[in-house]
């Protein structure tokens, strides 16, 4: 098909659409020339050629697992530039996701049901739902298209693509013309309430959509990329056209003002999907369904708290499927998480609401496969998560564990213990970039970046060369931490608060993370005399500014139980809102467990200040295990609970030698469970033998897999 359309130069996309419309005519059974006449189109090539090529394309489609209408939808997508796509938030829907949303939307739909996709794109979702509802019943399909299907999109080309994919279901061109006349070529977020009422006076039975996901904003980086500048994120900025940049900012600002006046869930830099969700709740009828693909921020972001409250209040059924992009649904980062949301609104306020169904699903070659499911009672969620953020538990056992730890734990702002932290981002790495120095000079302070922080370790990496995401860093072995930054900064450019913070002992943590990383929470004591970039937020405790409080905090947040809690609610960033929402174990600074944790954290800090030998590394592992067990006990965990949460860390020990006959090392798991059995009781299950055998092979627990050098010989490290 590409070879056929390539010969038409600036009319390539139009030729593609005409060819695909011809394919639809073969499937639907109508005359393509009559179709073009009905919609005032002129073919660029003779119809005999179009039909011949269309038969070839149809034959190719039929060799794939994708239904023809969905394949035509995918092939007819409007070609847009990368930055335009990003600015619109236009992530086209994969056929597997379309069929999954259709499954959520289709049950018990009556013949008089009215359904709409207010951001229809090329019609993938409407085609999937039509295919599922009507199956091979052409009469049902004709009635369905005539009475039930509505669409809206900003792009006329998108509506044309939607029509050609739905044309596969009928031979009635007049019906297709009436169908298209009902559709709206407009920004759905700006359509008036009266217009929606004309479409569906009582509201739609189903709203099905993959709405735009982008924030409405413009950065210098996006502006330069949009006008053709080749640059990577974090690179030095070129000179930009300030007038053109200002005009675009003004236009975006005007649109933001309109959005804020219409949608109460929004704040500055509004997320488009949030506005669309509020729209869906407005146009769906009581008892109707909303089925949508949305970012995972819906269940964990502070900005979406009002939407979560509305969804829990207004829905009878709330089903949320958590998906990751590893199956390449979208042309974005494979770690990106998103949701398939399926909810049914209440008919009446007194109706019983069912527990939230939280599913975990993954993509296969032809569809979606479920691998986890949990039922979360709404009242229980409200009692432990005041913001209604929904933890990503993959089964009832994980939910029960999360709920139990949350009920036992204490809040960071509890008056019973002097936590009440103060968090600060000391240096904005973008706004203050012009003040950075690439070479050290007297009076300049080292600038700490996130990769320099590991658990209990400050100065874990040495800068080598490069900038932004292309910068190259070298791991420092345990016992060889050092301050070797990429940048230095004159403290006079810091705010007065940041300047004061820079001169104090505090906690710094790396806020760039991931649920599936080896570990998700990494924090260390940061010494005075260095400034921390915005990816290393720092924490102090004004009510208890002692070193002991910092050490106790570092011990707790670096523990496996706290890390497990963190992994239930975080995606790529440890922000203040999420961190402070997690319960701390009830361990006071002056209690016996508290003093043990403080002592262990202090020893770990000292061990990383001198080159380690094999025995020192095992000493560090014993201290880490003591911390994990003490925190587990404080959370009320037993051995089965600890075993369950350890399943969430499969990447630990990748750099350690495995036991004979095994594919990977489990030295940290085995060592921690061995120590836990001694403390909590239980069967040894040959844990001691496994640990000794691994130790004989040179394996060491708790060593990050990034640290691949021989830590018994730090003198071999090359810092050149």
C-alpha positions as CSV (number, residue, x, y, z in Angstrom):
1,X,0.0,0.0,0.0
2,X,2.8,2.4,0.8
3,X,4.3,1.8,-2.6
4,X,1.0,2.6,-4.3
5,X,0.4,5.8,-2.4
6,X,4.0,7.1,-2.5
7,X,3.6,8.2,-6.1
8,X,1.1,10.8,-5.3
9,X,3.5,13.2,-3.5
10,X,1.5,15.8,-1.5
11,X,-1.7,13.7,-1.9
12,X,-0.3,10.6,-0.2
13,X,-2.7,10.6,2.7
14,X,-5.7,11.4,0.6
15,X,-4.9,8.6,-1.7
16,X,-4.4,6.3,1.3
17,X,-7.9,7.2,2.6
18,X,-9.5,6.6,-0.8
19,X,-7.8,3.2,-1.1
20,X,-8.9,2.2,2.5
21,X,-12.4,3.4,1.7
22,X,-12.4,1.1,-1.2
23,X,-11.3,-1.8,1.0
24,X,-14.3,-0.9,3.3
25,X,-16.6,-1.0,0.3
26,X,-15.5,-4.5,-0.5
27,X,-16.2,-5.6,3.1
28,X,-19.4,-3.5,3.5
29,X,-20.8,-4.4,0.1
30,X,-21.4,-0.9,-1.3
31,X,-20.2,0.9,-4.4
32,X,-17.1,2.9,-3.8
33,X,-17.9,5.4,-6.5
34,X,-21.4,5.9,-5.0
35,X,-19.8,6.4,-1.6
36,X,-17.5,9.1,-3.0
37,X,-20.4,10.8,-4.7
38,X,-22.4,10.7,-1.5
39,X,-19.6,12.5,0.3
40,X,-18.5,14.8,-2.5
41,X,-15.1,13.2,-3.1
42,X,-13.2,12.8,-6.3
43,X,-11.0,9.8,-6.9
44,X,-7.4,10.4,-7.9
45,X,-7.1,7.2,-9.8
46,X,-9.7,5.1,-11.8
47,X,-11.9,2.9,-9.8
48,X,-10.7,-0.3,-11.4
49,X,-7.2,0.4,-10.2
50,X,-8.5,1.3,-6.7
51,X,-10.6,-1.9,-6.4
52,X,-7.7,-4.0,-7.6
53,X,-5.3,-2.6,-5.1
54,X,-8.0,-2.7,-2.4
55,X,-8.4,-6.4,-2.9
56,X,-4.6,-6.8,-2.4
57,X,-4.7,-4.8,0.8
58,X,-7.7,-6.8,2.1
59,X,-6.0,-10.0,1.5
60,X,-3.0,-8.8,3.5
61,X,-5.2,-7.7,6.4
62,X,-6.9,-11.0,6.5
63,X,-3.6,-12.7,7.2
64,X,-3.3,-10.8,10.5
65,X,-5.2,-11.4,13.8
66,X,-6.7,-7.9,13.5
67,X,-10.4,-7.6,12.5
68,X,-10.7,-5.7,9.2
69,X,-12.6,-2.7,10.6
70,X,-10.0,-2.3,13.3
71,X,-7.1,-2.7,10.8
72,X,-8.6,0.0,8.6
73,X,-8.9,2.3,11.6
74,X,-5.2,1.8,12.3
75,X,-4.1,2.2,8.7
76,X,-6.2,5.4,8.2
77,X,-4.7,7.3,11.1
78,X,-3.9,10.9,10.3
79,X,-0.1,11.5,10.0
80,X,1.0,14.2,12.4
81,X,4.4,15.4,13.5
82,X,5.8,14.0,16.7
83,X,5.6,17.3,18.7
84,X,2.1,18.0,17.4
85,X,1.1,14.5,18.5
86,X,2.6,15.1,21.9
87,X,0.9,18.5,22.2
88,X,-2.5,17.0,21.3
89,X,-1.8,14.0,23.5
90,X,-2.8,11.9,20.5
91,X,-1.8,8.3,21.4
92,X,-3.7,6.1,19.0
93,X,-5.5,3.1,20.4
94,X,-4.0,-0.3,19.9
95,X,-6.6,-2.9,18.7
96,X,-6.0,-5.1,21.7
97,X,-6.9,-2.2,24.1
98,X,-9.9,-1.3,21.9
99,X,-11.3,-4.8,22.3
100,X,-10.7,-4.7,26.0
101,X,-12.6,-1.5,26.4
102,X,-15.4,-2.8,24.2
103,X,-15.7,-5.8,26.6
104,X,-16.1,-3.4,29.5
105,X,-18.8,-1.4,27.6
106,X,-20.8,-4.1,25.8
107,X,-22.7,-6.2,28.4
108,X,-26.5,-5.8,28.3
109,X,-26.6,-2.9,25.9
110,X,-30.1,-2.5,24.6
111,X,-31.1,-1.8,21.0
112,X,-31.9,1.8,21.8
113,X,-28.6,2.5,23.6
114,X,-26.7,5.6,22.7
115,X,-22.9,5.5,22.7
116,X,-20.3,8.1,22.0
117,X,-16.6,8.5,21.7
118,X,-15.9,12.2,22.3
119,X,-12.2,11.9,21.1
120,X,-12.7,9.2,18.5
121,X,-9.5,9.6,16.5
122,X,-9.7,7.1,13.6
123,X,-12.6,5.2,15.2
124,X,-10.8,2.2,16.7
125,X,-13.0,2.1,19.8
126,X,-16.3,2.5,18.0
127,X,-15.4,-0.2,15.5
128,X,-14.4,-2.6,18.3
129,X,-17.6,-2.0,20.2
130,X,-19.7,-2.3,17.1
131,X,-18.0,-5.6,16.2
132,X,-18.6,-7.0,19.6
133,X,-22.2,-5.9,20.0
134,X,-23.4,-6.8,16.5
135,X,-21.1,-9.8,15.7
136,X,-22.1,-10.9,12.2
137,X,-25.7,-9.7,12.4
138,X,-25.8,-7.1,9.5
139,X,-29.4,-6.1,10.4
140,X,-28.4,-5.4,14.0
141,X,-25.4,-3.5,12.7
142,X,-27.5,-1.3,10.5
143,X,-29.9,-0.4,13.4
144,X,-27.0,0.1,15.7
145,X,-25.2,2.6,13.4
146,X,-28.5,4.4,12.6
147,X,-29.6,4.9,16.1
148,X,-26.8,4.4,18.6
149,X,-23.3,5.6,17.4
150,X,-22.1,9.1,18.0
151,X,-18.6,10.5,17.5
152,X,-16.7,13.8,18.0
153,X,-13.2,14.8,17.3
154,X,-11.2,18.0,16.6
155,X,-10.1,16.6,13.2
156,X,-12.2,16.2,10.2
157,X,-9.7,13.6,8.9
158,X,-10.2,11.6,12.1
159,X,-14.0,11.5,11.5
160,X,-13.5,10.4,7.9
161,X,-11.3,7.6,9.2
162,X,-13.9,6.6,11.7
163,X,-16.6,6.5,9.1
164,X,-14.6,4.3,6.7
165,X,-13.9,1.8,9.5
166,X,-17.6,1.7,10.5
167,X,-18.6,1.4,6.8
168,X,-17.4,-2.2,6.9
169,X,-20.6,-3.1,8.8
170,X,-23.2,-2.0,6.3
171,X,-23.9,-1.6,2.5
172,X,-26.3,1.3,3.2
173,X,-24.6,4.5,2.0
174,X,-27.6,6.7,2.9
175,X,-27.3,5.3,6.5
176,X,-23.6,6.2,6.5
177,X,-24.4,9.7,5.4
178,X,-27.0,10.2,8.1
179,X,-24.6,8.7,10.6
180,X,-21.8,11.2,9.7
181,X,-24.3,14.1,9.8
182,X,-24.8,13.5,13.6
183,X,-21.1,13.7,14.4
184,X,-19.3,16.8,15.7
185,X,-16.0,18.1,14.3
186,X,-15.0,20.2,17.2
187,X,-13.0,20.2,20.5
188,X,-15.3,18.1,22.7
189,X,-14.1,20.0,25.7
190,X,-15.6,23.2,24.3
191,X,-19.0,21.8,23.1
192,X,-21.9,23.4,24.9
193,X,-24.2,21.5,27.3
194,X,-27.1,22.3,24.9
195,X,-25.3,20.6,22.0
196,X,-24.7,17.4,24.1
197,X,-28.4,17.5,25.1
198,X,-29.4,17.6,21.4
199,X,-27.4,14.4,20.8
200,X,-28.7,12.5,23.9
201,X,-31.5,14.4,25.9
202,X,-31.2,11.9,28.8
203,X,-27.4,11.3,28.6
204,X,-25.5,8.6,26.8
205,X,-25.7,5.0,27.9
206,X,-21.9,4.5,27.2
207,X,-19.0,6.9,26.8
208,X,-16.0,5.0,25.4
209,X,-12.8,6.9,24.8
210,X,-9.0,7.2,24.8
211,X,-8.8,10.9,25.6
212,X,-5.7,13.0,25.2
213,X,-3.2,12.6,28.0
214,X,-1.0,15.6,27.8
215,X,-0.7,18.7,30.1
216,X,-1.7,21.9,28.4
217,X,1.7,23.8,28.6
218,X,4.6,24.8,26.5
219,X,8.3,24.4,27.5
220,X,11.3,25.8,25.7
221,X,12.4,22.2,25.0
222,X,9.0,21.3,23.3
223,X,9.0,24.6,21.4
224,X,12.4,24.0,20.0
225,X,11.6,20.4,19.1
226,X,8.4,21.6,17.4
227,X,10.2,24.0,15.1
228,X,12.7,21.3,14.1
229,X,15.6,21.7,16.5
230,X,17.4,18.3,17.2
231,X,18.1,18.2,20.9
232,X,17.8,15.8,23.8
233,X,16.2,16.6,27.1
234,X,18.7,18.3,29.4
235,X,20.8,19.8,26.7
236,X,21.9,23.4,26.7
237,X,19.2,25.7,25.1
238,X,19.8,27.4,21.8
239,X,18.7,30.9,21.1
240,X,14.9,30.9,20.5
241,X,12.5,33.3,18.8
242,X,11.0,35.0,21.8
243,X,8.2,36.6,19.8
244,X,7.0,33.3,18.3
245,X,7.5,31.6,21.7
246,X,5.5,34.3,23.3
247,X,2.6,34.1,20.8
248,X,2.3,30.3,21.4
249,X,2.4,30.8,25.2
250,X,-0.4,33.4,24.9
251,X,-2.6,31.1,22.8
252,X,-2.1,28.2,25.2
253,X,-2.8,30.5,28.2
254,X,-6.1,31.6,26.6
255,X,-7.1,27.9,26.1
256,X,-6.2,27.1,29.7
257,X,-8.4,29.9,31.0
258,X,-11.3,28.5,29.0
259,X,-10.7,25.0,30.4
260,X,-10.4,26.2,34.0
261,X,-13.7,28.1,33.7
262,X,-15.5,24.9,32.4
263,X,-13.9,22.1,34.4
264,X,-13.7,22.4,38.2
265,X,-11.3,19.4,38.7
266,X,-8.5,21.3,36.9
267,X,-5.7,23.5,38.2
268,X,-2.7,25.2,36.6
269,X,-1.2,23.2,33.7
270,X,-4.3,21.2,33.4
271,X,-4.2,17.5,32.3
272,X,-6.5,17.1,29.3
273,X,-7.6,13.6,30.4
274,X,-8.9,15.0,33.7
275,X,-11.1,17.5,31.8
276,X,-12.4,14.7,29.6
277,X,-13.3,12.5,32.6
278,X,-15.3,15.4,34.1
279,X,-17.0,15.8,30.7
280,X,-17.8,12.0,30.6
281,X,-19.4,12.2,34.0
282,X,-21.5,15.2,32.8
283,X,-22.8,13.5,29.5
284,X,-23.4,9.9,30.7
285,X,-26.8,9.1,32.0
286,X,-27.6,7.7,35.5
287,X,-26.8,4.0,35.3
288,X,-24.6,4.5,32.2
289,X,-21.1,3.4,31.7
290,X,-17.8,5.1,31.2
291,X,-15.0,3.1,29.6
292,X,-11.7,4.9,29.0
293,X,-8.0,4.6,28.8
294,X,-6.3,7.1,31.1
295,X,-2.9,7.6,32.8
296,X,-2.2,5.8,36.1
297,X,-2.1,9.2,37.7
298,X,-5.9,8.9,38.1
299,X,-5.3,6.5,41.0
300,X,-2.2,8.1,42.6
301,X,-1.8,11.8,41.8
302,X,-2.6,14.6,44.2
303,X,-4.2,16.5,41.4
304,X,-6.7,13.8,40.7
305,X,-8.0,13.6,44.3
306,X,-11.3,15.4,43.5
307,X,-11.9,13.0,40.6
308,X,-11.3,9.9,42.8
309,X,-13.8,11.3,45.3
310,X,-16.4,11.8,42.5
311,X,-15.8,8.4,41.0
312,X,-16.2,6.6,44.3
313,X,-19.3,8.6,45.1
314,X,-21.1,8.4,41.8
315,X,-20.3,4.8,40.7
316,X,-22.0,1.5,41.5
317,X,-19.3,-0.5,39.8
318,X,-15.7,0.6,39.5
319,X,-13.3,-1.6,37.7
320,X,-9.7,-0.5,37.1
321,X,-7.2,-2.5,35.1
322,X,-3.5,-1.5,35.5
323,X,-1.5,-2.0,32.4
324,X,2.2,-1.4,31.5
325,X,3.4,-0.4,28.0
326,X,5.8,-3.4,27.8
327,X,3.5,-4.9,25.1
328,X,4.1,-1.7,23.0
329,X,0.6,-0.5,23.0
330,X,1.9,3.0,22.5
331,X,5.0,4.5,21.0
332,X,6.2,5.7,24.3
333,X,8.4,4.4,27.2
334,X,7.7,0.7,27.8
335,X,7.6,1.4,31.6
336,X,4.7,3.8,31.2
337,X,1.6,2.7,33.2
338,X,-1.9,3.4,32.3
339,X,-5.4,2.3,33.2
340,X,-8.4,0.7,31.5
341,X,-11.3,2.3,33.5
342,X,-14.7,0.7,33.4
343,X,-17.4,2.2,35.7
344,X,-21.1,2.1,35.9
345,X,-22.9,5.0,37.5
346,X,-25.5,4.8,40.1
347,X,-29.2,4.9,39.1
348,X,-30.1,6.3,42.5
349,X,-27.9,7.6,45.4
350,X,-29.1,4.9,47.8
351,X,-27.9,2.0,45.6
352,X,-25.3,-0.3,47.0
353,X,-21.8,0.3,45.7
354,X,-19.6,-2.8,45.0
355,X,-16.0,-3.0,46.1
356,X,-13.4,-1.6,43.7
357,X,-12.1,-4.3,41.4
358,X,-8.4,-3.7,40.7
359,X,-7.0,-5.9,37.9
360,X,-3.5,-6.2,36.7
361,X,-3.3,-7.1,33.0
362,X,-0.7,-7.4,30.3
363,X,-0.7,-7.5,26.5
364,X,-0.3,-10.6,24.4
365,X,0.1,-10.8,20.6
366,X,-3.6,-10.7,20.1
367,X,-5.2,-9.4,23.2
368,X,-5.0,-8.8,27.0
369,X,-4.3,-11.3,29.7
370,X,-5.1,-10.9,33.4
371,X,-2.5,-11.9,36.0
372,X,-3.8,-10.3,39.2
373,X,-7.1,-9.2,40.8
374,X,-8.0,-7.6,44.1
375,X,-11.2,-6.5,45.7
376,X,-10.8,-3.3,47.7
377,X,-13.8,-2.3,49.9
378,X,-14.5,1.4,49.5
379,X,-14.9,2.0,53.2
380,X,-11.6,0.3,54.0
381,X,-9.8,2.4,51.3
382,X,-11.3,5.6,52.8
383,X,-10.1,4.6,56.3
384,X,-6.4,4.1,55.3
385,X,-6.0,6.4,52.3
386,X,-7.7,9.7,53.0
387,X,-6.7,11.0,49.6
388,X,-8.3,7.8,48.0
389,X,-5.1,6.9,46.2
390,X,-5.5,3.3,45.3
391,X,-2.5,1.0,46.0
392,X,-1.5,-1.3,43.2
393,X,-2.1,-4.6,45.0
394,X,-2.2,-7.6,42.7
395,X,-4.4,-9.8,44.9
396,X,-6.4,-10.0,48.1
397,X,-3.3,-11.1,50.1
398,X,-1.4,-8.0,49.0
399,X,-4.4,-5.8,49.8
400,X,-4.8,-7.3,53.2
401,X,-1.0,-6.8,53.9
402,X,-1.2,-3.2,52.7
403,X,-4.3,-2.5,54.8
404,X,-2.8,-4.1,57.9
405,X,0.5,-2.2,57.6
406,X,-1.4,1.0,57.1
407,X,-3.6,0.5,60.1
408,X,-0.7,-0.3,62.3
409,X,1.5,2.5,61.0
410,X,1.6,6.2,62.1
411,X,1.3,9.3,60.0
412,X,4.3,11.5,59.3
413,X,2.4,14.4,60.9
414,X,1.3,12.5,64.0
415,X,1.7,14.5,67.2
416,X,2.7,11.3,69.1
417,X,6.1,11.2,67.5
418,X,8.3,14.1,66.4
419,X,8.3,13.5,62.7
420,X,6.5,16.3,60.9
421,X,9.2,16.6,58.1
422,X,10.0,19.7,56.1
423,X,10.9,18.9,52.5
424,X,12.7,21.2,50.0
425,X,14.0,21.1,46.5
426,X,17.1,23.2,46.9
427,X,18.2,23.9,43.3
428,X,16.1,23.9,40.2
429,X,18.3,22.2,37.6
430,X,16.6,23.9,34.7
431,X,16.0,27.4,36.0
432,X,19.4,27.8,37.7
433,X,21.4,26.1,34.9
434,X,23.0,29.3,33.8
435,X,24.7,29.6,37.2
436,X,26.3,26.1,37.0
437,X,30.1,25.6,36.6
438,X,31.6,22.6,35.0
439,X,34.8,23.0,37.0
440,X,35.4,23.3,40.7
441,X,36.6,26.7,42.0
442,X,37.1,28.1,45.5
443,X,33.7,29.0,47.1
444,X,31.6,26.8,44.8
445,X,29.5,24.0,46.2
446,X,29.1,20.5,44.6
447,X,25.7,20.0,43.1
448,X,24.2,16.6,44.0
449,X,22.1,14.7,41.4
450,X,19.8,11.8,42.0
451,X,22.2,9.1,40.7
452,X,24.7,10.0,43.4
453,X,22.3,8.7,46.1
454,X,21.8,5.0,46.9
455,X,20.5,3.4,50.1
456,X,22.6,4.5,53.0
457,X,25.2,5.9,50.5
458,X,26.0,9.4,49.6
459,X,28.4,9.8,46.6
460,X,27.5,6.4,45.0
461,X,28.5,7.5,41.5
462,X,31.2,9.5,39.8
463,X,30.5,11.8,36.9
464,X,32.6,11.0,33.7
465,X,31.3,13.0,30.8
466,X,28.2,14.0,28.7
467,X,25.1,16.1,29.5
468,X,21.4,15.5,30.3
469,X,20.2,12.0,29.8
470,X,23.3,11.1,27.8
471,X,25.6,11.8,30.7
472,X,27.9,8.9,31.7
473,X,28.5,8.1,35.3
474,X,30.6,5.4,37.0
475,X,29.4,3.4,40.0
476,X,31.6,3.6,43.1
477,X,32.0,0.4,45.0
478,X,30.8,0.0,48.6
479,X,33.3,1.9,50.9
480,X,34.4,4.1,48.1
481,X,31.7,6.8,48.0
482,X,33.0,10.2,47.0
483,X,31.6,13.6,45.9
484,X,32.4,13.7,42.1
485,X,29.6,15.8,40.6
486,X,28.9,17.1,37.1
487,X,28.3,20.7,38.3
488,X,29.2,23.2,40.9
489,X,27.2,26.2,42.0
490,X,28.0,29.4,43.9
491,X,25.8,29.4,47.0
492,X,24.9,33.1,46.5
493,X,22.5,31.9,43.8
494,X,20.5,29.8,46.2
495,X,17.5,31.1,48.0
496,X,18.0,32.0,51.7
497,X,16.1,28.9,52.8
498,X,18.1,26.7,50.5
499,X,21.4,28.3,51.6
500,X,20.5,27.6,55.2
501,X,19.6,24.0,54.3
502,X,22.8,23.5,52.4
503,X,24.8,24.2,55.6
504,X,23.0,21.5,57.6
505,X,22.9,17.7,57.9
506,X,19.8,16.4,56.2
507,X,18.3,13.5,54.3
508,X,18.4,13.4,50.5
509,X,16.5,10.9,48.4
510,X,16.4,10.1,44.7
511,X,13.0,11.0,43.4
512,X,13.4,9.2,40.0
513,X,12.4,5.6,40.5
514,X,10.2,2.8,39.3
515,X,7.9,0.1,40.7
516,X,9.9,-2.6,38.9
517,X,13.4,-1.3,39.7
518,X,15.7,-3.3,41.9
519,X,14.7,-1.0,44.7
520,X,12.3,2.0,44.6
521,X,13.3,4.1,47.6
522,X,16.9,5.3,48.0
523,X,17.9,7.7,50.7
524,X,21.1,8.8,52.5
525,X,22.4,11.3,54.9
526,X,23.6,14.4,53.0
527,X,26.5,16.3,54.6
528,X,26.7,20.1,54.9
529,X,28.5,22.0,52.2
530,X,26.8,20.5,49.2
531,X,23.6,21.7,47.3
532,X,21.0,19.2,46.1
533,X,19.4,19.4,42.7
534,X,15.6,19.2,42.3
535,X,15.8,15.4,41.7
536,X,17.2,15.0,45.2
537,X,14.6,16.5,47.6
538,X,16.0,17.0,51.1
539,X,14.2,16.4,54.4
540,X,14.8,17.9,57.9
541,X,12.7,17.5,61.0
542,X,12.3,21.0,62.6
543,X,10.7,19.5,65.8
544,X,13.6,17.2,66.3
545,X,16.7,18.5,64.4
546,X,19.0,15.8,65.8
547,X,21.2,13.4,63.8
548,X,19.4,10.5,65.5
549,X,16.1,11.5,63.9
550,X,17.7,11.6,60.5
551,X,19.4,8.2,61.0
552,X,16.1,6.6,62.2
553,X,14.3,8.0,59.2
554,X,16.9,6.8,56.7
555,X,16.8,3.3,58.3
556,X,13.0,3.1,58.0
557,X,12.6,4.4,54.4
558,X,15.4,2.2,53.1
559,X,13.9,-0.9,54.6
560,X,12.3,-3.5,52.4
561,X,8.8,-3.2,54.1
562,X,8.7,0.5,53.5
563,X,10.0,0.0,50.0
564,X,7.2,-2.5,49.4
565,X,4.6,0.0,50.5
566,X,6.2,2.6,48.2
567,X,6.0,0.3,45.2
568,X,2.3,0.0,45.6
569,X,1.7,3.7,44.9
570,X,4.6,5.1,42.9
571,X,5.3,5.0,39.2
572,X,8.4,7.0,38.2
573,X,8.7,9.7,40.8
574,X,8.8,9.8,44.6
575,X,7.0,13.1,45.2
576,X,6.2,14.7,48.6
577,X,2.5,13.9,48.3
578,X,3.1,10.1,47.9
579,X,5.9,9.8,50.3
580,X,4.0,11.6,53.1
581,X,0.9,9.4,52.4
582,X,2.7,6.2,53.5
583,X,2.5,5.1,57.1
584,X,5.6,4.8,59.2
585,X,6.1,1.9,61.6
586,X,5.4,2.9,65.2
587,X,9.0,3.2,66.3
588,X,10.0,6.0,68.6
589,X,13.4,7.5,68.6
590,X,14.1,6.7,72.2
591,X,12.6,3.2,72.2
592,X,14.8,0.1,72.2
593,X,14.0,-0.7,68.5
594,X,14.5,3.0,67.6
595,X,18.0,3.0,69.2
596,X,18.9,-0.2,67.4
597,X,17.8,1.2,64.1
598,X,19.8,4.5,64.7
599,X,22.9,2.5,65.6
600,X,22.6,0.3,62.6
601,X,22.2,3.3,60.2
602,X,25.1,5.0,61.8
603,X,27.4,1.9,61.4
604,X,26.3,1.6,57.7
605,X,27.3,5.3,57.2
606,X,30.7,4.7,58.7
607,X,31.3,1.5,56.7
608,X,30.8,3.4,53.5
609,X,33.4,5.9,54.5
610,X,36.3,3.4,54.2
611,X,37.3,0.8,51.7
612,X,35.5,-2.4,52.5
613,X,36.8,-6.0,52.5
614,X,34.6,-9.0,52.1
615,X,33.9,-9.3,55.9
616,X,32.9,-5.6,56.1
617,X,30.4,-6.1,53.3
618,X,28.8,-9.0,55.2
619,X,28.7,-6.8,58.3
620,X,26.8,-4.3,56.3
621,X,24.4,-7.0,55.2
622,X,23.8,-8.1,58.7
623,X,23.0,-4.5,59.7
624,X,20.6,-4.2,56.7
625,X,18.8,-7.4,57.7
626,X,18.5,-6.2,61.3
627,X,16.8,-3.0,60.1
628,X,14.4,-4.9,57.8
629,X,13.4,-7.3,60.6
630,X,12.9,-4.6,63.2
631,X,10.7,-2.6,60.8
632,X,8.8,-5.7,59.8
633,X,8.1,-6.5,63.4
634,X,6.9,-2.9,64.1
635,X,4.5,-3.1,61.1
636,X,3.2,-6.4,62.6
637,X,4.5,-8.6,59.9
638,X,5.0,-12.4,60.3
639,X,7.2,-14.6,58.3
640,X,4.5,-15.3,55.6
641,X,4.1,-11.6,55.2
642,X,7.8,-11.0,54.8
643,X,8.0,-13.9,52.3
644,X,5.1,-12.3,50.3
645,X,6.7,-8.8,50.1
646,X,10.1,-10.3,49.1
647,X,8.4,-11.6,45.9
648,X,8.2,-8.0,44.8
649,X,11.9,-7.6,44.4
650,X,13.0,-10.1,41.7
651,X,15.9,-8.0,40.5
652,X,17.9,-8.1,43.7
653,X,21.2,-9.9,43.5
654,X,21.6,-9.8,39.7
655,X,25.3,-9.2,40.2
656,X,25.8,-12.0,42.6
657,X,26.9,-15.6,41.6
658,X,23.9,-18.1,41.7
659,X,24.0,-21.4,43.4
660,X,24.8,-24.4,41.1
661,X,21.8,-25.3,39.0
662,X,20.0,-22.0,39.6
663,X,19.6,-19.2,37.1
664,X,20.0,-16.3,39.5
665,X,21.2,-15.6,43.0
666,X,18.7,-15.2,45.9
667,X,21.3,-14.4,48.5
668,X,19.5,-11.4,50.0
669,X,16.2,-13.2,50.2
670,X,17.7,-16.3,51.8
671,X,19.9,-14.3,54.2
672,X,17.0,-12.1,55.4
673,X,14.6,-15.0,55.8
674,X,17.3,-16.9,57.7
675,X,17.7,-14.0,60.1
676,X,13.9,-13.6,60.3
677,X,13.4,-17.2,61.3
678,X,15.9,-16.8,64.1
679,X,14.0,-13.7,65.3
680,X,10.4,-14.7,64.6
681,X,10.5,-18.5,64.7
682,X,9.7,-21.0,62.0
683,X,11.4,-23.7,60.0
684,X,14.9,-23.0,58.7
685,X,14.0,-24.8,55.3
686,X,17.8,-25.2,54.6
687,X,18.2,-21.5,54.5
688,X,21.5,-21.6,56.5
689,X,22.9,-24.1,54.0
690,X,21.9,-22.0,51.0
691,X,23.4,-18.9,52.6
692,X,26.7,-20.6,53.4
693,X,27.0,-22.1,50.0
694,X,26.3,-18.7,48.4
695,X,28.9,-17.1,50.7
696,X,31.5,-19.6,49.6
697,X,30.9,-18.6,46.0
698,X,31.5,-15.0,46.9
699,X,27.9,-13.8,47.0
700,X,27.0,-10.9,49.3
701,X,23.5,-9.8,50.3
702,X,22.1,-6.3,49.8
703,X,24.7,-5.3,47.2
704,X,23.1,-3.3,44.3
705,X,23.5,-5.0,41.0
706,X,25.0,-1.7,39.6
707,X,28.0,-2.3,41.8
708,X,29.8,-4.9,39.6
709,X,33.4,-4.2,40.6
710,X,35.2,-6.5,43.1
711,X,34.4,-4.7,46.3
712,X,37.1,-6.5,48.2
713,X,39.7,-4.7,46.1
714,X,38.7,-1.0,46.0
715,X,42.3,-0.1,45.0
716,X,41.5,-1.4,41.6
717,X,38.9,1.2,40.9
718,X,39.9,3.5,38.0
719,X,38.6,7.1,38.5
720,X,40.5,8.5,35.4
